[in-house]
């Protein structure tokens, strides 16, 4: 790939990010701006920018044998790995605080359910997949202005819950989006006949406990490419530095035979370096694919 093509790709990538940011700003009202930190579009843009920066440093650093870019790649990947490790450790040892933080996240998503289509789709997807309703139970939807069950609420959705809370009816071909109307006014036993009786927090805990092997495999699958990327980049940095030192310290040619030996050594080093660059490139591609899949 030529430098001009690479520059065009870089400009195109930055243009895509800029369009995403512009779209996010354009759709943002005062209510939606309050959810900017939990907006899936914003999270995707930030993740894309970070992944692009790290991959760019690693790929160009390896191809151009640029030690600074390789060190930046190694440092950035180490920082990402340590951040993920810290989040996992803190989440394990401070489970109550983690649960409270996630509760605030979900509460904000419920409050702005009708204000942001991305949050609405995210909440509906989670409730349908985990077969749950609300954070603790269905009454959590009273946090939302439209679903609030107070007498002062004049909304047509008063005391309702989203359709994603409803249990599917066998043989139903058309989704009844009004199935949750008036659910909050019913007794717990009566409401459980038409909606999921369990909150999403309990369902999430049960899912994690029953899929510990899968969670561990995913965590290992994310960690190993990052660690391997750091190790390979450090090996490549060391090889480049050794080659620079050897070239600086070598004197004038001492004969044809000596020159051939030195050329053979350099070719062997270049071959090994090419193998490391290829492996590093594969790890970069694998790392980006895993991060993209885990997001969705």
N, C-alpha and C positions, 0 to 999 in steps of 0.2 A: 504494500500500500504506500503510495507516494505521500509526501508531506502535505501537498495541496488537498488530496482526498481526505487525509486525516483531519486537516483543518476544517474542511467542509462538514465532516461528520461531527466534529466538536461544536461547530456553530449550529448545526441542525439539532443536536441534543440540547444545547442551551436554549435554542428557540422553542423546543417542545416544552421544556421546563418553564420558560417564560410565559408561554401560552396557558399552561396549567395554572400558574400563579395568577395571571390576568383573569382567567375564568373564575378562579376562587374569589378574587376580589370583587368581580362584577356581580356574583351571586350573593355576596355577603351583605346582609342587612345588619342592623344593630343587634338583633337577636342571634343571628348566625355567627357574628364575630365573637360572641361569647363562647362558641363551641369550636373555635379555630384549632385549638390544641388537640381535640379529639375527632376532628373532621377526617374521614378516611382519605379524601382527596389531598389534604395537606400532608398527612402521614406518608402517602404514596410519593408525593413530590419530594419530601425531605429524604426518604429512603432512596429514591432514585438518584438524587444529587450526590448523596454520600457514596452509594455504590459506584456511580460514574467516576467520582474523584479517585476512589481507591483503585478501581480497575485501570483507569487511565495512567495513574502513577506506576502501577505494576507492569502494565503492558509496554508502555513507552520506555520505562526505565530498563526493562529487560532487553528490548529490541535495540535501544540506543546505547546500552551499557552505561547508563547514567546513574552514578552512585547516589546522588542526592534524591532522585525520584524513587530509587529502590529503597532507600532508608525511609523516605516518606511513606511509601507503601507498607513497609514492615512496621513502622511505628503506628500508622493508622489502623492496620489490621490487628495489631496487638491491643490497641486501645479499644477497638470494637469487641474483641474477645474478652478482655478484662471487664468491660461494661456489662456484657451479657452474663458473665460469671458472677459479678457482684449482684446483679438483679436477681439471678437464680438463688444465690445464697441468702440474700436478704429476704426474698420471698418465702424461702423455706423456714428460716429461723424466726421471722416476724410475720407469720401467717395471718394473725389477727389484723395487724396494720395493713398488710397487703389486701386483705379482704375489705377493709374500710376504704382504702384508696380506690379499689375497683368499684365499690359501692357508690362512691362519689362520681366516678366516671359514668356508670350506668344511670344514676339519678339525673345527671346533666343531659344524657342522651334521651331519657324519658321526657324531661322538661321541654326539650327542643325537638321532640319527635315530629311535629308538624311544621317546624321551621326549616328543616334541612332534609332534603330528599335522601342524601347519602346516609345520614344517621337513621332515617326511617327504614331504609332498605336493610341496613346493618342489624337493627333491632329485630325486624321481621324475620330475617334469615336466621338469626341466633335462636329466636323463640320457636321457630318451626323445626330447626335441626335438633335442638336439645329438648323439645317438647316441654317448654316451660312458659311461665307468664310472670312478667315483672322481675324484680330483683329478689325480693323475699316472697311475695305473693301478688295476686292480681290487684290488690288495693294500692300498690305502689303507683299505679297509673293515675291516681288522683293527684300526683305531683304535676301532671300535665294540665295546662290551662283548659284544653278542650274536653278532657276526660274527667276533670275535677267533679266530685260528687256533692258539692255544696249547693244549697238552694239558690245562691246568688249566680250560679253558672247558667247562662241562657243558651249554651251551645247545644246543638242537636245530638252531640256525642256525649252528653252529660251522663256520668256513671257507667260509661262503656269502657271496653278494652279493645285493642287492635284485633283484627281478624286473625292475626298470626297466633293469638292465644287460644283460638278455638280448636277443639279436637276435630279431625276430619270425619265427615259423614260418609259411610260406605256407599259407593255408587254415585257420589256427587261429582258431576262433571264441571259445573260452574261454581267458582268460589263465592261464598256468601260473605261479602265484606261487612255486613251488618250483624253477623252472628254474635258479636260481643256486646251489643247494645243492652244496657240495663243490667249487666252482670254484677256490678258492684252493689246493687240494691238487693241481690238475692242472698240467701243464706249460703254458708260455706259448702254444705252438702249439695244444695241445689245447683250452685254455680259450677261445682266440679263435674256435673253431668255434661256440660257443654264446653268447658275450657280445661286447660292443663292445670292440675291442682298444685304443682310444685313450682317454687321460684327458681330462677336461672342459677342462682348461687349454689343451691343444693345440687342441682343437676350437674353443674360444672365440676364440683368436688367429687361427686360420684363417678363422673366420666374419667377424671384424672386418676382416681384410685383404681379404676377398673382397666385403665390403659397405661399403667406405669411403664411397661416394656416399650410401648410405642413412643411415649413421651421421652424415655431415656434414649431410644434409638434416634429420634429426631434431634435431640440435644447433641448426641455424639456425632450425628451426621453434619451438624452445623459447626461443631467445634474442630473436628479433625481437619477439614480443608483449611480452616483459618490457621491452625497451628502448623500444618504442612506448608502453607504459603509463607508464613514467617520464617520457618527453617530454610526453605529453598531460597528465599530472597537473601537471607544472610549468607548462605553458601555461595550464591552468585556474586554478592558483594565482595566476599573474601577472595574469590577467584579473580575478579576484576582488579582488585588491589594488588594481588600477587603478580598478576601479569604486568601491571604498571610498574611495580618495583623491579621486576626482572628485566623489563625493557630499559629502565633507567640505569640499572647497574651493569648491564651487559656492555662489554667493550666492543672494539672493531672485530670483524670476522677473523677467525684463526685457521682458515683452511676450508676446502670444499667439504671434507668429511664432517667437520665440526658444524658447518653451516647446515648440512643435511640433518644432522641430529637435532640441532636446535629447531629447524623447521618441522621435524616430525613431532617434537615435544609440543610446539605451538599448535600444530594441527590436532593433536590429541586433546590438548586443553580446550581448543575451540569446539571439538566434537562433544566433549563432556559438558561444556557450557551450553551448547545447543540443546543437548538432552534436558538439562536443567531448565532452560528457557521454555522448552516445549511442555514439560511437566508443570511448570509454573503457570503457563497459559491455560492448560487444561483445568488446573485448580481454580483459576480465576473464573472461567466459564462455569464450572460446577458450582462454585460459591454463589455466583450471581443467580443461577437457576434455582438453587435451594432457597435463597433469600426471597426470590420472587414467589415461589410456590408456597413457602411458609406464610407469606403475607396473606394470600388468598385462602 
